[in-house]
């Protein structure tokens, strides 16, 4: 049975596992520091966070931010700082080092946007083992309901060729900007990643 519920602090480990299965941020590193860091970064200004569960197991997550109000999750920020300090003592994987220019690329793309958006979809991912169950559509529908209740008419998101970005086109979103990069997901297969920004208007 699929259920959508608010994200709990205790979900961090399960979500980190999903991120690593999807994008291989940490390879074989059991501590999943890169995956946990990415999750916490997405939670820093979050005003909306929901997980999908299948028979009680976390199967997907959607995190978003209302850009009309300032949100600072200080507990998340402090945990993020602690993990960054911990990273100094663990050698980085080649893939992690290769993604160091990602933030600059995303900033460049955002500068191409011709309007200010009401909200940002920070993270949207479904575990590979649960794809095809309609989980992504259920999470997305709940997000749309949230936007309507909050009177947020526009939103944007970052995505790339390592994600199921065609899903957003199927939902009617428009590609607003794109940029090719030298980043890659797999160490053995250095396929360059192309970054996109999609918006609903």
Backbone bond lengths (Angstrom), bond angles and torsions (degrees), N, CA, C in turn:
res aa  C-N    CA-C-N  psi(-1)  N-CA   C-N-CA  omega(-1)  CA-C   N-CA-C  phi
1 X - - - 1.465 - - 1.525 110.28 -
2 X 1.338 116.32 131.35 1.465 121.87 -179.65 1.529 109.37 -91.72
3 X 1.326 115.76 129.28 1.460 121.36 175.44 1.522 109.91 -128.74
4 X 1.314 116.15 145.94 1.466 122.44 173.84 1.516 107.34 -111.05
5 X 1.331 117.13 126.39 1.462 121.24 -178.46 1.524 109.89 -141.95
6 X 1.341 116.96 164.70 1.475 119.65 175.63 1.525 111.07 -61.83
7 X 1.315 115.66 147.10 1.457 121.39 177.79 1.521 109.86 -72.47
8 X 1.329 116.46 135.74 1.457 122.47 176.41 1.520 110.25 -107.28
9 X 1.324 116.34 155.36 1.461 120.55 178.04 1.524 111.48 -57.25
10 X 1.326 116.56 -32.32 1.463 121.33 -178.79 1.526 113.17 -71.45
11 X 1.339 117.82 -8.37 1.470 121.53 179.32 1.527 112.66 -80.10
12 X 1.332 117.62 -9.30 1.469 120.69 -173.24 1.527 112.82 -53.59
13 X 1.322 117.22 -46.32 1.461 120.28 -177.92 1.521 112.46 -62.97
14 X 1.334 117.15 -43.25 1.465 121.05 179.29 1.524 111.30 -64.59
15 X 1.335 115.90 -40.49 1.466 119.35 -179.78 1.526 110.30 -68.17
16 X 1.332 117.18 -39.19 1.471 120.38 176.49 1.523 110.59 -60.01
17 X 1.326 117.41 -39.32 1.460 121.03 177.36 1.527 111.25 -62.41
18 X 1.337 116.46 -42.06 1.462 120.84 179.00 1.521 110.53 -63.92
19 X 1.335 117.04 -43.95 1.458 120.78 179.77 1.525 111.12 -61.35
20 X 1.317 116.82 -41.33 1.466 119.45 -178.83 1.527 111.51 -70.79
21 X 1.340 116.87 -37.21 1.463 119.87 176.27 1.522 111.20 -64.28
22 X 1.330 115.68 -34.22 1.469 120.87 -175.99 1.523 112.16 -81.00
23 X 1.334 116.93 -45.04 1.467 120.55 -171.63 1.530 114.72 -121.29
24 X 1.328 117.31 -1.21 1.467 121.00 175.53 1.529 112.41 56.21
25 X 1.325 117.36 40.71 1.460 121.40 179.30 1.528 112.29 -58.83
26 X 1.336 115.95 -37.47 1.459 120.37 -170.96 1.523 114.40 -112.68
27 X 1.315 117.74 -1.73 1.455 119.13 -178.73 1.519 111.14 58.19
28 X 1.331 116.16 -124.45 1.462 121.53 -177.87 1.533 112.79 -94.44
29 X 1.328 117.48 5.14 1.470 121.05 -178.38 1.528 109.87 -70.90
30 X 1.330 116.23 114.34 1.465 121.23 -175.75 1.531 113.41 -67.59
31 X 1.337 117.97 -21.67 1.467 119.53 -177.81 1.526 112.29 -76.79
32 X 1.314 117.50 -18.16 1.469 122.45 175.76 1.524 112.41 52.28
33 X 1.322 116.92 43.63 1.463 120.67 -175.84 1.526 112.49 -64.72
34 X 1.342 117.21 -43.72 1.470 119.59 -179.15 1.525 110.31 -63.37
35 X 1.332 116.89 -42.58 1.462 120.91 -179.92 1.525 111.12 -64.85
36 X 1.323 116.72 -42.22 1.463 120.57 178.20 1.529 110.92 -65.86
37 X 1.326 116.98 -39.69 1.465 121.18 178.54 1.526 110.53 -62.27
38 X 1.324 116.25 -43.89 1.467 120.07 -179.28 1.531 110.48 -63.83
39 X 1.327 115.84 -43.78 1.463 120.17 178.02 1.534 111.07 -59.18
40 X 1.326 117.04 -47.04 1.464 120.80 -178.99 1.525 111.62 -65.72
41 X 1.325 116.86 -35.61 1.470 120.32 176.65 1.530 110.05 -61.07
42 X 1.331 116.40 -41.04 1.461 120.28 179.07 1.530 112.17 -68.63
43 X 1.330 116.59 -26.63 1.462 121.40 -178.42 1.527 113.23 -85.87
44 X 1.326 118.17 -12.70 1.463 121.74 -171.79 1.526 112.93 -54.68
45 X 1.332 117.65 -44.32 1.462 120.26 -178.69 1.533 111.90 -116.77
46 X 1.336 116.39 21.58 1.464 120.58 -174.74 1.529 112.48 -68.82
47 X 1.323 115.02 138.28 1.463 121.45 172.11 1.529 110.32 -114.58
48 X 1.325 115.92 -7.79 1.468 121.94 -178.00 1.519 108.57 -145.50
49 X 1.324 117.70 127.82 1.469 121.60 179.20 1.523 108.89 -150.18
50 X 1.324 115.64 119.00 1.456 121.56 179.86 1.520 110.16 -130.90
51 X 1.333 115.18 145.94 1.454 120.14 173.07 1.518 108.47 -117.80
52 X 1.330 114.88 152.34 1.457 121.85 171.68 1.517 107.14 -104.25
53 X 1.313 117.06 136.25 1.459 121.07 176.60 1.525 109.77 -121.56
54 X 1.314 115.17 147.80 1.461 121.84 173.64 1.519 106.78 -119.71
55 X 1.317 116.01 113.24 1.463 121.47 -176.27 1.533 111.20 51.64
56 X 1.330 115.64 40.01 1.460 121.86 176.65 1.514 115.36 88.50
57 X 1.332 119.04 -9.68 1.462 121.81 -178.92 1.526 110.36 -95.00
58 X 1.339 117.35 132.04 1.459 121.05 -179.35 1.529 109.11 -64.14
59 X 1.338 115.90 124.35 1.456 121.35 -175.17 1.523 113.35 -119.58
60 X 1.329 117.54 -13.87 1.456 120.55 -179.32 1.512 110.46 -170.82
61 X 1.328 115.53 165.43 1.467 120.24 -177.98 1.516 109.51 -149.63
62 X 1.333 115.95 146.02 1.466 122.43 172.62 1.522 107.51 -136.60
63 X 1.335 115.32 124.75 1.465 122.73 -179.10 1.526 108.58 -124.84
64 X 1.330 116.94 134.63 1.463 120.58 -178.69 1.524 110.49 -142.71
65 X 1.335 114.81 163.89 1.461 121.51 -178.95 1.515 110.57 -128.77
66 X 1.315 116.18 132.57 1.456 123.17 171.29 1.525 106.83 -80.23
67 X 1.320 117.42 110.45 1.461 121.15 -176.15 1.519 112.75 -82.21
68 X 1.343 116.67 -3.57 1.453 120.50 177.22 1.538 111.99 -83.37
69 X 1.331 115.12 -13.82 1.463 120.87 178.52 1.518 108.69 -130.10
70 X 1.311 116.64 146.00 1.462 120.02 179.53 1.520 109.99 -84.74
71 X 1.327 115.31 128.33 1.459 121.67 177.99 1.521 108.09 -125.37
72 X 1.312 116.22 129.25 1.458 121.29 174.79 1.520 107.63 -134.76
73 X 1.328 116.38 106.79 1.455 121.67 -179.64 1.524 108.38 -86.75
74 X 1.331 116.42 92.67 1.461 120.73 -170.52 1.519 113.06 -66.78
75 X 1.301 117.94 -31.89 1.462 120.18 176.05 1.531 110.17 -62.17
76 X 1.328 115.46 -41.90 1.470 121.16 177.90 1.525 110.42 -66.05
77 X 1.327 116.65 -42.81 1.463 120.98 -179.29 1.523 111.04 -61.62
78 X 1.329 117.39 -44.07 1.456 120.74 -179.86 1.529 111.57 -66.05
79 X 1.325 116.25 -38.48 1.473 119.10 177.75 1.525 110.24 -66.61
80 X 1.334 116.54 -37.72 1.463 120.97 178.44 1.527 110.81 -62.50
81 X 1.324 116.87 -42.55 1.471 121.27 178.21 1.530 110.12 -61.28
82 X 1.329 116.59 -42.53 1.466 121.14 -179.79 1.527 110.66 -62.23
83 X 1.337 117.05 -42.36 1.473 120.35 179.56 1.528 111.34 -67.36
84 X 1.334 116.92 -36.46 1.465 119.74 177.67 1.521 110.82 -62.61
85 X 1.325 116.33 -40.03 1.462 120.22 177.79 1.535 110.14 -64.80
86 X 1.308 115.98 -38.42 1.457 120.76 -179.97 1.530 111.23 -65.61
87 X 1.328 116.59 -33.22 1.463 121.27 -178.96 1.526 112.98 -61.20
88 X 1.304 117.24 -29.34 1.459 120.86 -178.31 1.530 112.24 -60.07
89 X 1.330 116.68 -24.08 1.458 120.83 -175.40 1.525 113.15 -97.85
90 X 1.358 115.90 1.80 1.464 119.80 -179.88 1.524 108.82 -123.31
91 X 1.353 118.74 126.55 1.468 120.93 179.68 1.531 111.28 -59.27
92 X 1.330 116.31 137.29 1.457 120.81 179.63 1.527 110.95 -77.94
93 X 1.328 114.85 143.01 1.457 120.23 172.48 1.527 108.62 -70.50
94 X 1.334 115.44 157.94 1.467 120.42 178.70 1.517 111.30 -57.81
95 X 1.341 116.98 -40.36 1.459 120.62 -179.52 1.522 111.00 -62.58
96 X 1.342 117.32 -43.57 1.468 121.28 -179.91 1.523 110.50 -60.81
97 X 1.324 117.27 -42.21 1.461 120.96 179.27 1.522 110.89 -64.57
98 X 1.319 116.45 -35.78 1.447 121.26 -177.01 1.522 113.17 -68.57
99 X 1.346 117.64 -21.36 1.461 121.16 -177.11 1.520 112.88 -92.82
100 X 1.318 118.06 12.11 1.460 120.49 -176.54 1.528 112.85 -64.85
101 X 1.325 118.98 -23.80 1.460 121.07 -179.34 1.512 113.78 -90.88
102 X 1.335 117.90 3.75 1.460 121.23 -175.04 1.530 112.11 -60.90
103 X 1.314 117.61 -44.67 1.469 121.37 -176.10 1.528 111.30 -59.10
104 X 1.331 117.06 -41.41 1.460 120.98 179.39 1.524 110.98 -65.75
105 X 1.328 116.93 -38.79 1.462 121.25 178.52 1.524 110.18 -62.69
106 X 1.330 116.89 -46.50 1.457 120.70 -179.14 1.528 111.39 -64.43
107 X 1.315 116.78 -37.62 1.463 120.36 177.74 1.526 110.42 -64.08
108 X 1.317 116.32 -41.77 1.466 120.91 177.95 1.524 111.06 -61.37
109 X 1.328 116.48 -40.83 1.462 120.03 179.09 1.525 111.11 -65.90
110 X 1.328 116.87 -42.23 1.465 119.70 -178.99 1.522 111.73 -63.32
111 X 1.320 116.80 -31.30 1.458 120.44 178.66 1.525 111.86 -66.07
112 X 1.336 117.00 -18.12 1.458 121.29 178.97 1.524 112.86 -84.93
113 X 1.322 117.11 -9.85 1.459 119.83 -179.73 1.527 109.96 -68.94
114 X 1.319 116.11 137.25 1.466 120.96 -174.60 1.525 112.69 -94.14
115 X 1.338 117.89 0.56 1.463 120.36 179.84 1.522 109.61 -146.40
116 X 1.334 114.23 163.38 1.458 120.66 173.08 1.522 108.48 -92.17
117 X 1.317 116.41 129.33 1.459 121.05 -177.97 1.523 111.31 -94.98
118 X 1.336 115.29 154.14 1.459 121.47 -179.29 1.526 112.41 -76.93
119 X 1.340 116.69 -28.73 1.470 120.29 -174.49 1.522 109.83 -149.52
120 X 1.329 114.06 162.14 1.463 120.86 176.21 1.525 108.76 -130.51
121 X 1.321 115.92 133.87 1.459 121.22 173.40 1.529 106.11 -87.87
122 X 1.320 116.92 110.02 1.470 121.91 -171.72 1.521 113.92 -84.20
123 X 1.327 117.00 -37.94 1.466 120.93 -177.20 1.518 109.03 -153.21
124 X 1.329 115.54 132.66 1.465 121.54 178.50 1.522 106.84 -148.51
125 X 1.324 116.64 108.74 1.460 119.71 -176.87 1.523 109.69 -150.04
126 X 1.335 115.80 142.73 1.458 123.36 176.14 1.515 108.02 -118.10
127 X 1.305 117.14 136.17 1.460 121.82 179.82 1.527 110.43 -57.10
128 X 1.334 117.48 136.69 1.476 120.45 179.83 1.526 113.40 -53.07
129 X 1.320 117.46 -33.11 1.465 119.74 -176.87 1.524 113.26 -74.74
130 X 1.324 117.67 -12.03 1.457 120.52 -177.90 1.531 112.91 -117.14
131 X 1.307 117.66 13.62 1.461 119.38 177.95 1.525 110.64 -73.96
132 X 1.328 114.93 147.17 1.451 119.76 -178.10 1.518 113.97 94.41
133 X 1.347 116.30 0.32 1.461 121.49 179.02 1.530 112.38 -96.54
134 X 1.320 117.56 -1.09 1.459 120.23 -176.77 1.515 113.52 81.79
135 X 1.336 116.90 14.11 1.462 120.96 -177.57 1.522 111.32 -66.22
136 X 1.330 116.57 -43.82 1.459 120.20 179.60 1.521 111.77 -58.69
137 X 1.321 116.49 -43.17 1.470 120.29 -179.93 1.519 111.61 -65.39
138 X 1.331 117.30 -37.19 1.470 120.33 178.64 1.527 111.16 -67.03
139 X 1.333 117.02 -43.60 1.466 120.44 177.37 1.523 110.65 -62.59
140 X 1.321 116.21 -43.27 1.466 121.33 -177.84 1.533 110.47 -64.88
141 X 1.328 116.59 -39.68 1.466 120.48 179.71 1.523 110.91 -63.58
142 X 1.335 117.87 -41.72 1.459 120.90 177.64 1.533 111.24 -64.23
143 X 1.321 116.03 -35.46 1.465 120.93 176.29 1.528 110.27 -64.04
144 X 1.317 117.19 -42.38 1.471 120.83 177.86 1.527 111.08 -61.89
145 X 1.318 117.36 -38.83 1.463 121.38 177.73 1.528 110.10 -63.75
146 X 1.340 115.86 -42.78 1.467 120.32 177.25 1.529 110.88 -59.07
147 X 1.339 117.04 -47.02 1.466 120.49 179.38 1.523 111.20 -57.18
148 X 1.313 116.26 -44.04 1.463 120.52 -178.42 1.524 111.01 -64.81
149 X 1.333 117.44 -43.55 1.462 121.04 -179.84 1.522 112.04 -64.31
150 X 1.341 116.57 -32.83 1.457 121.40 -178.76 1.535 112.42 -90.37
151 X 1.327 116.74 2.02 1.470 122.81 -178.90 1.539 111.38 58.75
152 X 1.321 115.51 39.65 1.466 121.77 177.59 1.522 107.44 -100.47
153 X 1.318 115.86 109.10 1.464 119.97 -171.33 1.520 114.08 -88.88
154 X 1.319 116.95 -19.89 1.462 118.47 -176.80 1.523 111.07 -134.99
155 X 1.332 116.13 148.02 1.464 120.76 175.23 1.526 109.36 -151.36
156 X 1.323 114.52 158.70 1.464 120.07 176.32 1.517 109.31 -135.15
157 X 1.310 116.19 170.23 1.461 121.69 179.37 1.519 109.80 -154.23
158 X 1.335 114.44 155.21 1.455 121.74 170.71 1.522 108.55 -97.16
159 X 1.310 116.83 143.30 1.456 120.53 172.87 1.526 108.00 -153.64
160 X 1.304 117.39 -179.01 1.469 119.96 -179.32 1.518 110.03 -158.57
161 X 1.322 115.92 -179.93 1.455 121.24 -174.83 1.529 113.30 -71.72
162 X 1.334 117.57 -6.78 1.457 120.55 173.70 1.517 112.06 -87.36
163 X 1.323 116.35 -1.55 1.463 122.44 -178.55 1.535 110.12 -113.49
164 X 1.317 115.82 170.56 1.467 120.94 177.26 1.530 108.99 -84.70
165 X 1.349 115.95 63.03 1.465 119.91 -172.53 1.529 113.06 -67.48
166 X 1.323 117.53 -19.99 1.467 120.33 177.43 1.532 111.35 -65.02
167 X 1.332 116.26 -22.20 1.467 120.81 176.80 1.522 110.11 -56.96
168 X 1.341 116.81 -41.50 1.459 120.74 -177.18 1.524 111.29 -69.03
169 X 1.322 116.43 -36.28 1.461 119.22 176.38 1.525 110.12 -65.97
170 X 1.335 116.19 -38.43 1.469 120.89 177.35 1.526 110.57 -62.17
171 X 1.333 117.34 -31.77 1.459 121.98 179.40 1.524 112.50 -85.12
172 X 1.330 116.92 2.48 1.459 120.13 175.46 1.512 116.04 93.07
173 X 1.335 118.03 5.77 1.461 120.30 178.20 1.522 110.08 -74.39
174 X 1.325 115.56 154.04 1.462 121.92 -177.62 1.525 110.47 -108.51
175 X 1.312 116.17 138.91 1.467 120.36 175.43 1.521 108.63 -74.87
176 X 1.338 116.84 120.84 1.455 121.62 -175.33 1.521 113.11 -100.41
177 X 1.347 116.99 -27.02 1.464 120.76 -179.12 1.525 108.72 -162.56
178 X 1.338 116.10 155.61 1.458 120.32 177.11 1.520 109.96 -152.33
179 X 1.324 116.02 153.70 1.462 120.71 179.05 1.530 109.32 -154.62
180 X 1.328 116.05 129.38 1.459 121.08 175.26 1.520 109.30 -78.61
181 X 1.337 116.18 152.21 1.457 120.69 -177.39 1.523 110.36 -139.78
182 X 1.323 114.92 179.27 1.463 120.81 174.43 1.520 110.68 -104.11
183 X 1.334 117.70 6.94 1.456 121.74 177.20 1.529 109.76 -69.00
184 X 1.319 116.50 156.20 1.456 120.66 177.62 1.519 109.33 -149.83
185 X 1.337 116.17 157.67 1.456 121.62 -179.88 1.526 112.76 -93.91
186 X 1.337 116.51 -39.86 1.464 120.32 -173.70 1.515 110.81 -107.75
187 X 1.329 115.93 132.70 1.466 121.05 -178.73 1.528 111.22 -62.94
188 X 1.330 117.18 -40.73 1.466 120.70 -176.20 1.522 112.46 -78.90
189 X 1.301 117.40 -23.39 1.470 121.10 -176.41 1.529 108.15 -125.95
190 X 1.322 116.88 92.36 1.465 121.63 -174.34 1.533 111.48 -80.82
191 X 1.321 117.21 61.93 1.452 120.26 175.52 1.525 108.09 -77.72
192 X 1.325 118.98 122.30 1.471 120.11 -178.62 1.523 111.71 -64.89
193 X 1.316 115.15 144.67 1.458 122.34 -178.93 1.524 109.79 -94.29
194 X 1.332 116.40 135.92 1.459 121.79 171.67 1.521 108.09 -103.61
195 X 1.329 116.52 129.82 1.464 122.39 -179.63 1.525 110.36 -97.00
196 X 1.341 115.75 145.85 1.460 121.83 178.69 1.521 110.76 -132.01
197 X 1.335 114.62 157.77 1.457 121.49 163.37 1.525 106.70 -121.70
198 X 1.332 115.46 129.39 1.463 121.44 174.56 1.516 109.09 -114.63
199 X 1.332 116.10 149.17 1.452 121.34 176.11 1.512 110.16 -138.62
200 X 1.329 116.20 154.59 1.465 118.65 179.63 1.530 111.67 -82.69
201 X 1.336 116.91 -10.89 1.464 121.17 174.94 1.514 109.37 -139.03
